[in-house]
Amino acid sequence: MSTKEKKLNSERLQRVIELCKSVEERGVDPFAVDVDDIIATLHKFFPEWESTEELTLDAEAVQYLASVIQNQGDWVKHRSTSLYTDPFLLEEKIQRLCKEELATLFTKVWNPIIELEQISIPSLSEALKYWNELIPISERWQNFGPMQVEAGATTLEELVRLKIMAERTFREELEAFWKELKQKVGENEKILYWDFVGADTYSETIDRAYLTSFLITYGYATLELHPLEEEIFIKPFTEMKSELADKMMVSVPISVSHEEWMRWKEEKQR
Amino acid sequence: MDEMERGETKMTRKAYYARKIKRAAQLLFYKRHMKPGVKGWELKNALGSDYPKILKVLDDHLEKLDLQVKTVFEGEEPTGKPTLEELNKARFFITLRGGLPSKDAKMMGWRIDDIAGLATAISYIISKKGKAPRDEVEDLLRTKLPGWRVDINMRRYIRYGYLAEDENEQLYLDWRTRAEVDQKALVDLLLGTES
């Protein structure tokens, strides 16, 4: 079977499913569905189905067809019971009768359920016991508001210790770092990246790498890359070059992992 | 001596049933759950496996008060004599045996509009083989009742358990209609009225 034919047959199955669904969901007459014809159709298409979707569609069609057959059975069963009556005749009767007549008729066949509610001494006693043991609502629903603290004075050192404020402004810190770079470079004009960034501890190395990235971004220094030798140099500028901010910048990712820091440390110790 | 023994056994059995009937009446009359009535297995636990016999005796006593023990089975009503298993799953209620004068219905909190609406809804659903779309039922009610009252009443009928609605907005008769309403008698009465 060609793809086009398969698509047409799938659509036909979808229509069958929709028709069967309408019987169940919208109360369409179940005998309006030609069950024999649909079964023959499903039987004819079934050998052609290959994919999971096609087989699922087929199973769905069979399932909905089964529900239509059940609806047909229910219809016959209902018809054979004493409750069957011509719906149009009943509707006509309902329309013709006034409210009072309908209510009078209904009360003749209506036997309401009798049910009583009553409190007893044992249940009252239990309820009183529960009441006595119940904690007052003011205790159960305690609202823990925010702690009130008296306002006081603090020092700059305390704020620095709490890392709320920095000892120096970031600019000051960056310029001090730039000065350190220029001193380390000396007359060589450049220094290996790891020789400048590397420190005794890994966390300090990260801090230095972080500041170095700002040195380069803000125009205090630049990078010199030698990809064949896998070397990166930092070259400080004598003056900060602010015009670099207007030019198109390129990002250079540099890994500062713990393994690399360990490797650098071992090489340095050698 | 044998007669005395027989006499004593008779008294004991009478006392046994008297005790059981009282207990059954308490269980059936007093509201215990969200729904009124008691499940068969609850009666079995409280009264023993011969509870159907006890209920029959209670029903005979209640007849004098125009009350009755009504059984509503889970699913379809069994065609022949119900088995103990079917009875255990069924729900038992105390209902009025005879009809109710319509003016007394007011004492139960039902206005004439409400009863007429309920009668119409139930009859229409019966005529549609037990299931009808909600909007069709509401349209029919709106021909005689104000729209706002139809909305309130539909919610009431569903809340009380007279009608139920499925996910496809189809209404069907619920447990309370099966317990309280003689559906065949209602249809016969309606058809018997002159057009």
Interface residues (C-beta under 8 A of the other chain):
Chain A: E24 E25 R26 G27 D74 W75 H78 S82 L83 T85 D86 P87 L89 L90 E91 E92 K93 I94 Q95 R96 L97 C98 K99 E100 E101 L102 A103 T104 L105 F106 T107 K108 V109 W110 N111 P112 I113 I114 E115 L116 E117 Q118
Chain B: F29 Y30 K31 P36 G37 L67 Q68 K70 F93 I94 T95 L96 R97 G98 G99 L100 P101 S102 A105 M108 I112 D113 I115 A116 L118 A119 T120 I122 S123 Y124 I126 S127 K128 K129 G130 K131 A132 P133 L140 T143 K144 L145 N168 Q170 R176 A179 E180 V181 D182 Q183 K184 A185 L186 V187 L189 L190 L191 T193 S195
